[in-house]
Amino acid sequence: MKRTITLVIFSIMALVLAACNSGSGGGGDANIAIGPAGSGTQAAANVILEGAGLEEGEHYTAYEEGFGDAKDGLQDGNIDVSLGLLGLPAGSVDDLQATSGDAKLISLSDETIDYVEENLGYLEYTIPAGSYDFQEEDVKTVTAYAVLVGNTDTIDNELAYQLAKISVEHADENTHAQSDHTTLENALNGSQGLPIHPGAKKYYEEQGLTVESEEAEVTATEDSRKEEFILGTGSSGGTYYPLGGEMATIWSNNIDGVNVTATETGASVENLATISQGDMDLGMTVHVPAQDAYNGEGEFEGEPVENFAFIGHIYPEVMQIISREETGINSIEELAE
């Protein structure tokens, strides 16, 4: 009889402990996808989580995954929250909703947004209600700009001119939703604090834009131009990879003797570092880590990247904090409680 009672007590205790440890709503050790190593997403995610009062190991376990893998983790319950710098709307978020039926976007508090603006240079942004079919209310977050940069050792002035020109004038050939932002009006968004490629500057000034950025020094020449070029994008589940793939195809189809191949990478920081090493010609990056690379700060502390230049704006990158209703998580900040 005593053995039976003891077994019942232990069974009840096990059930209570399991209930306490299940999910992550209201605090506890949440599993959070912070983006691939070396990505702008991860750099921003770390500042956001710090601003929200979270410490890795105490409040959450970090997973270095792009949204493609994180989406699968959210679907099967192994990931509670994913932070992603994505275009708006992002097809991968729609995919999560289609498979799970309970996707949700999480707002940042005013205090966290203030912290991010002060420490990272991102700006407050409101995702309007209805941006996704499941989104009934506005969501407060932060944004930056995705920009195109080029290796000044391999991208000569005439090629940079053509890259800028075709990006703007052939944007309608790109079927990706974010290509709508690649316009002459937006062309210099994100160029602040970065050197601009003289070839791109020439095109923009011919179109009547005022370019205030300093010109980069270019060692590449048209006479020594190669035929094959590499464009660094991002993870397959994000925006960079599919959008960059179409950009590469459009350039290849419209610039004689040039073939651009888009490659999957860890995105911003990795692309800038690879350009610095001379192993990449073009890169998609958030403008903030590009500023860090130029100034030798942040991930590039003491090691400035000197051989890259701004070529053009691509689209606004919106930090989207994604979870599911079943997690019970309503804010990032509550996980610190």
C-alpha positions as CSV (number, residue, x, y, z in Angstrom):
1,M,0.0,0.0,0.0
2,K,2.8,2.4,0.9
3,R,4.6,1.6,-2.3
4,T,1.4,2.4,-4.3
5,I,0.9,5.8,-2.4
6,T,4.6,6.6,-3.0
7,L,4.3,5.9,-6.7
8,V,1.2,8.0,-7.0
9,I,2.9,10.9,-5.2
10,F,5.9,10.7,-7.5
11,S,3.7,10.6,-10.5
12,I,1.8,13.7,-9.4
13,M,5.1,15.5,-8.8
14,A,6.4,14.5,-12.2
15,L,3.2,15.9,-13.8
16,V,3.5,19.2,-11.9
17,L,7.2,19.6,-12.9
18,A,6.4,18.8,-16.5
19,A,3.6,21.4,-16.5
20,C,6.0,24.0,-15.0
21,N,8.6,23.3,-17.6
22,S,6.4,23.1,-20.6
23,G,6.3,26.2,-22.9
24,S,8.0,29.4,-22.2
25,G,5.2,32.0,-21.6
26,G,5.7,34.3,-18.7
27,G,9.4,33.7,-18.3
28,G,11.7,30.7,-18.0
29,D,14.2,29.3,-20.4
30,A,12.8,30.1,-23.8
31,N,14.4,28.8,-27.0
32,I,15.1,31.9,-29.2
33,A,16.4,31.8,-32.8
34,I,18.7,34.9,-33.2
35,G,19.8,34.5,-36.8
36,P,22.9,32.9,-38.3
37,A,26.3,33.7,-36.9
38,G,27.8,36.8,-38.6
39,S,24.4,38.1,-39.7
40,G,22.8,41.5,-39.2
41,T,19.9,39.7,-37.7
42,Q,22.0,38.3,-34.9
43,A,23.8,41.5,-34.2
44,A,20.4,43.3,-33.9
45,A,18.8,40.4,-31.9
46,N,21.5,40.5,-29.3
47,V,21.0,44.2,-28.7
48,I,17.2,43.8,-28.6
49,L,17.3,41.0,-26.1
50,E,19.8,42.9,-24.0
51,G,17.6,45.9,-24.0
52,A,14.7,43.8,-23.0
53,G,16.6,42.7,-19.9
54,L,17.3,39.1,-21.0
55,E,20.6,37.2,-20.4
56,E,21.5,34.2,-22.4
57,G,21.6,31.1,-20.3
58,E,19.5,32.6,-17.6
59,H,16.4,33.6,-19.5
60,Y,16.8,32.0,-22.9
61,T,18.8,29.6,-25.0
62,A,20.1,31.1,-28.3
63,Y,19.9,29.2,-31.6
64,E,22.0,30.6,-34.5
65,E,19.4,29.9,-37.2
66,G,18.0,31.9,-40.1
67,F,14.3,32.1,-40.4
68,G,14.1,29.2,-42.8
69,D,15.3,26.7,-40.1
70,A,13.7,28.7,-37.3
71,K,10.3,28.4,-39.0
72,D,10.6,24.6,-38.9
73,G,11.6,24.9,-35.2
74,L,8.6,27.1,-34.5
75,Q,6.4,24.6,-36.3
76,D,7.5,21.6,-34.3
77,G,7.7,23.4,-31.0
78,N,11.5,23.4,-30.6
79,I,11.8,27.2,-31.0
80,D,9.6,29.5,-29.0
81,V,10.5,32.9,-30.6
82,S,12.4,33.8,-33.8
83,L,13.9,37.2,-34.5
84,G,14.4,38.0,-38.2
85,L,15.3,41.0,-40.3
86,L,12.9,40.4,-43.1
87,G,11.0,42.2,-45.9
88,L,7.4,43.1,-45.2
89,P,5.4,41.0,-45.8
90,A,7.7,38.0,-45.6
91,G,6.5,34.9,-47.5
92,S,8.2,32.7,-44.9
93,V,6.0,34.2,-42.2
94,D,2.9,33.5,-44.3
95,D,4.2,29.9,-44.7
96,L,4.4,29.5,-41.0
97,Q,0.8,30.7,-40.6
98,A,-0.3,28.3,-43.4
99,T,1.2,25.3,-41.6
100,S,0.6,26.2,-38.0
101,G,-2.5,28.3,-38.1
102,D,-1.4,30.3,-35.0
103,A,1.5,32.5,-36.0
104,K,1.9,35.8,-34.2
105,L,4.0,38.9,-34.3
106,I,5.3,40.3,-31.0
107,S,5.7,44.0,-30.3
108,L,8.7,45.6,-28.5
109,S,8.2,47.9,-25.6
110,D,9.0,51.6,-25.8
111,E,11.9,51.1,-23.4
112,T,13.4,48.4,-25.6
113,I,13.0,50.4,-28.7
114,D,14.7,53.4,-27.1
115,Y,17.6,51.2,-26.1
116,V,18.0,49.8,-29.6
117,E,17.9,53.3,-31.2
118,E,20.5,54.5,-28.8
119,N,22.8,51.5,-29.0
120,L,22.3,50.2,-32.6
121,G,21.1,53.0,-34.8
122,Y,17.9,51.2,-35.9
123,L,14.7,53.3,-36.0
124,E,11.3,52.7,-34.6
125,Y,8.9,51.2,-37.1
126,T,5.2,50.1,-36.9
127,I,4.1,47.1,-38.8
128,P,0.5,48.1,-39.8
129,A,-2.3,45.8,-38.9
130,G,-3.2,43.7,-41.8
131,S,0.3,43.4,-43.2
132,Y,-0.4,39.6,-42.7
133,D,-3.8,38.1,-42.8
134,F,-3.5,36.9,-39.2
135,Q,-2.3,40.3,-37.9
136,E,-5.2,42.2,-36.3
137,E,-3.2,45.0,-34.5
138,D,-0.3,47.3,-35.2
139,V,3.1,45.9,-34.0
140,K,5.9,48.1,-32.8
141,T,9.4,47.1,-33.8
142,V,12.6,48.6,-35.4
143,T,13.9,48.8,-38.9
144,A,17.1,49.4,-40.9
145,Y,17.9,49.4,-44.6
146,A,19.1,46.6,-46.8
147,V,21.7,47.9,-49.2
148,L,24.0,46.6,-52.0
149,V,27.7,47.1,-51.6
150,G,30.5,46.3,-53.9
151,N,34.2,45.2,-53.7
152,T,36.2,48.2,-54.9
153,D,39.0,45.9,-56.0
154,T,36.7,44.0,-58.5
155,I,33.8,46.4,-59.3
156,D,35.0,49.1,-61.6
157,N,33.3,52.4,-62.2
158,E,31.5,51.5,-65.4
159,L,30.2,48.2,-63.9
160,A,29.0,50.0,-60.7
161,Y,27.2,52.5,-63.0
162,Q,25.5,49.6,-64.8
163,L,24.6,47.8,-61.6
164,A,22.9,50.9,-60.1
165,K,21.2,51.8,-63.4
166,I,19.8,48.3,-64.0
167,S,18.8,47.8,-60.4
168,V,16.5,50.9,-60.7
169,E,15.4,50.8,-64.3
170,H,14.8,47.0,-64.5
171,A,13.3,46.6,-61.1
172,D,10.0,45.6,-62.7
173,E,11.6,42.5,-64.0
174,N,12.1,41.3,-60.4
175,T,9.1,39.3,-59.2
176,H,10.0,39.5,-55.5
177,A,7.7,41.7,-53.5
178,Q,10.6,43.7,-52.0
179,S,11.8,44.8,-55.4
180,D,9.0,47.4,-55.3
181,H,11.3,49.4,-52.9
182,T,14.1,49.5,-55.4
183,T,13.3,52.9,-56.9
184,L,15.2,56.1,-57.7
185,E,13.4,57.9,-54.9
186,N,14.7,55.4,-52.4
187,A,18.1,54.9,-54.1
188,L,20.2,56.6,-51.4
189,N,18.4,55.3,-48.3
190,G,21.0,53.6,-46.1
191,S,24.0,55.4,-47.8
192,Q,24.5,57.7,-44.8
193,G,27.9,57.2,-43.2
194,L,29.1,54.9,-46.0
195,P,31.5,55.7,-49.0
196,I,29.7,55.5,-52.3
197,H,31.1,53.9,-55.4
198,P,31.9,56.6,-58.0
199,G,30.2,54.7,-60.7
200,A,26.9,54.5,-58.8
201,K,27.3,58.2,-57.8
202,K,27.6,59.2,-61.4
203,Y,24.3,57.4,-62.3
204,Y,22.4,58.9,-59.4
205,E,23.6,62.4,-60.1
206,E,22.7,62.1,-63.8
207,Q,19.1,61.3,-62.5
208,G,19.1,64.5,-60.5
209,L,19.8,63.1,-57.0
210,T,22.1,65.0,-54.6
211,V,24.8,62.6,-53.3
212,E,26.4,63.7,-50.1
213,S,28.5,60.6,-49.3
214,E,32.2,60.7,-49.9
215,E,33.5,58.8,-52.9
216,A,35.3,55.5,-52.3
217,E,38.7,54.8,-53.7
218,V,38.4,52.2,-56.5
219,T,41.3,50.0,-57.7
220,A,39.3,47.9,-60.2
221,T,39.5,48.9,-63.8
222,E,37.3,48.1,-66.8
223,D,40.2,46.7,-68.8
224,S,40.9,44.1,-66.1
225,R,37.3,43.2,-65.5
226,K,36.6,39.5,-65.0
227,E,33.4,37.8,-66.3
228,E,32.2,35.9,-63.2
229,F,31.0,37.7,-60.1
230,I,29.7,36.5,-56.7
231,L,26.8,38.1,-54.9
232,G,26.5,37.3,-51.2
233,T,22.9,37.1,-50.0
234,G,21.6,35.4,-46.8
235,S,19.9,32.3,-45.6
236,S,17.5,30.4,-47.9
237,G,14.5,31.1,-45.6
238,G,15.1,34.9,-45.5
239,T,14.5,37.7,-48.0
240,Y,18.1,38.2,-49.3
241,Y,18.5,34.8,-51.0
242,P,15.4,34.7,-53.3
243,L,15.6,38.5,-53.9
244,G,19.3,38.4,-54.6
245,G,18.9,35.5,-56.9
246,E,16.6,37.5,-59.1
247,M,18.8,40.6,-58.9
248,A,21.8,38.5,-60.1
249,T,19.8,37.1,-63.0
250,I,18.7,40.6,-64.1
251,W,22.2,41.9,-64.1
252,S,23.5,38.9,-66.0
253,N,20.9,39.3,-68.6
254,N,21.5,43.1,-69.1
255,I,25.2,43.6,-68.7
256,D,27.3,42.2,-71.6
257,G,30.1,39.9,-70.6
258,V,29.1,39.7,-67.0
259,N,27.6,36.8,-65.1
260,V,26.6,37.2,-61.5
261,T,25.9,34.2,-59.3
262,A,24.0,34.6,-56.0
263,T,25.2,32.5,-53.1
264,E,23.6,31.6,-49.8
265,T,25.5,33.1,-46.8
266,G,25.1,34.2,-43.2
267,A,24.2,37.6,-44.6
268,S,25.4,41.0,-43.6
269,V,28.5,40.6,-41.4
270,E,29.7,37.5,-43.3
271,N,29.3,39.2,-46.7
272,L,31.3,42.2,-45.6
273,A,34.0,40.1,-44.1
274,T,34.2,38.0,-47.2
275,I,34.5,41.1,-49.4
276,S,37.3,42.2,-47.1
277,Q,39.1,38.9,-47.8
278,G,38.7,39.4,-51.5
279,D,36.5,36.4,-52.0
280,M,33.2,38.2,-52.9
281,D,32.3,40.9,-55.3
282,L,28.9,42.1,-54.2
283,G,27.1,41.8,-51.0
284,M,23.7,42.5,-49.5
285,T,23.8,43.9,-46.0
286,V,22.0,45.9,-43.4
287,H,23.3,49.5,-43.4
288,V,24.3,49.4,-39.7
289,P,26.8,46.6,-39.8
290,A,28.1,48.2,-43.0
291,Q,28.8,51.4,-41.0
292,D,30.5,49.3,-38.4
293,A,32.7,47.6,-41.0
294,Y,33.7,51.0,-42.5
295,N,34.5,52.5,-39.0
296,G,36.1,49.4,-37.5
297,E,33.4,49.0,-34.8
298,G,31.1,46.3,-33.5
299,E,31.8,43.0,-35.2
300,F,34.7,44.7,-37.0
301,E,36.3,46.3,-33.9
302,G,39.8,47.4,-34.8
303,E,39.6,45.8,-38.3
304,P,37.8,48.3,-40.7
305,V,36.9,47.0,-44.1
306,E,38.4,49.4,-46.6
307,N,37.6,47.8,-50.0
308,F,33.8,48.2,-50.2
309,A,31.4,50.9,-51.3
310,F,27.7,51.6,-51.3
311,I,26.0,51.0,-54.7
312,G,22.3,51.2,-53.9
313,H,19.3,50.8,-51.6
314,I,17.4,47.5,-51.8
315,Y,14.5,47.6,-49.3
316,P,13.7,48.5,-45.7
317,E,14.5,45.6,-43.3
318,V,12.0,45.2,-40.6
319,M,12.8,43.3,-37.4
320,Q,10.0,40.8,-37.1
321,I,9.7,38.9,-33.8
322,I,7.7,35.8,-34.5
323,S,6.1,33.2,-32.3
324,R,3.0,31.1,-32.0
325,E,-0.1,31.5,-29.9
326,E,0.5,28.1,-28.3
327,T,3.7,29.4,-26.6
328,G,1.7,31.9,-24.5
329,I,4.5,34.5,-25.1
330,N,3.1,38.0,-25.5
331,S,6.3,40.0,-25.2
332,I,10.0,39.6,-25.2
333,E,10.3,41.6,-22.0
334,E,8.1,39.2,-20.0
335,L,10.7,36.5,-20.4
336,A,13.0,38.4,-18.1
337,E,10.5,38.2,-15.2
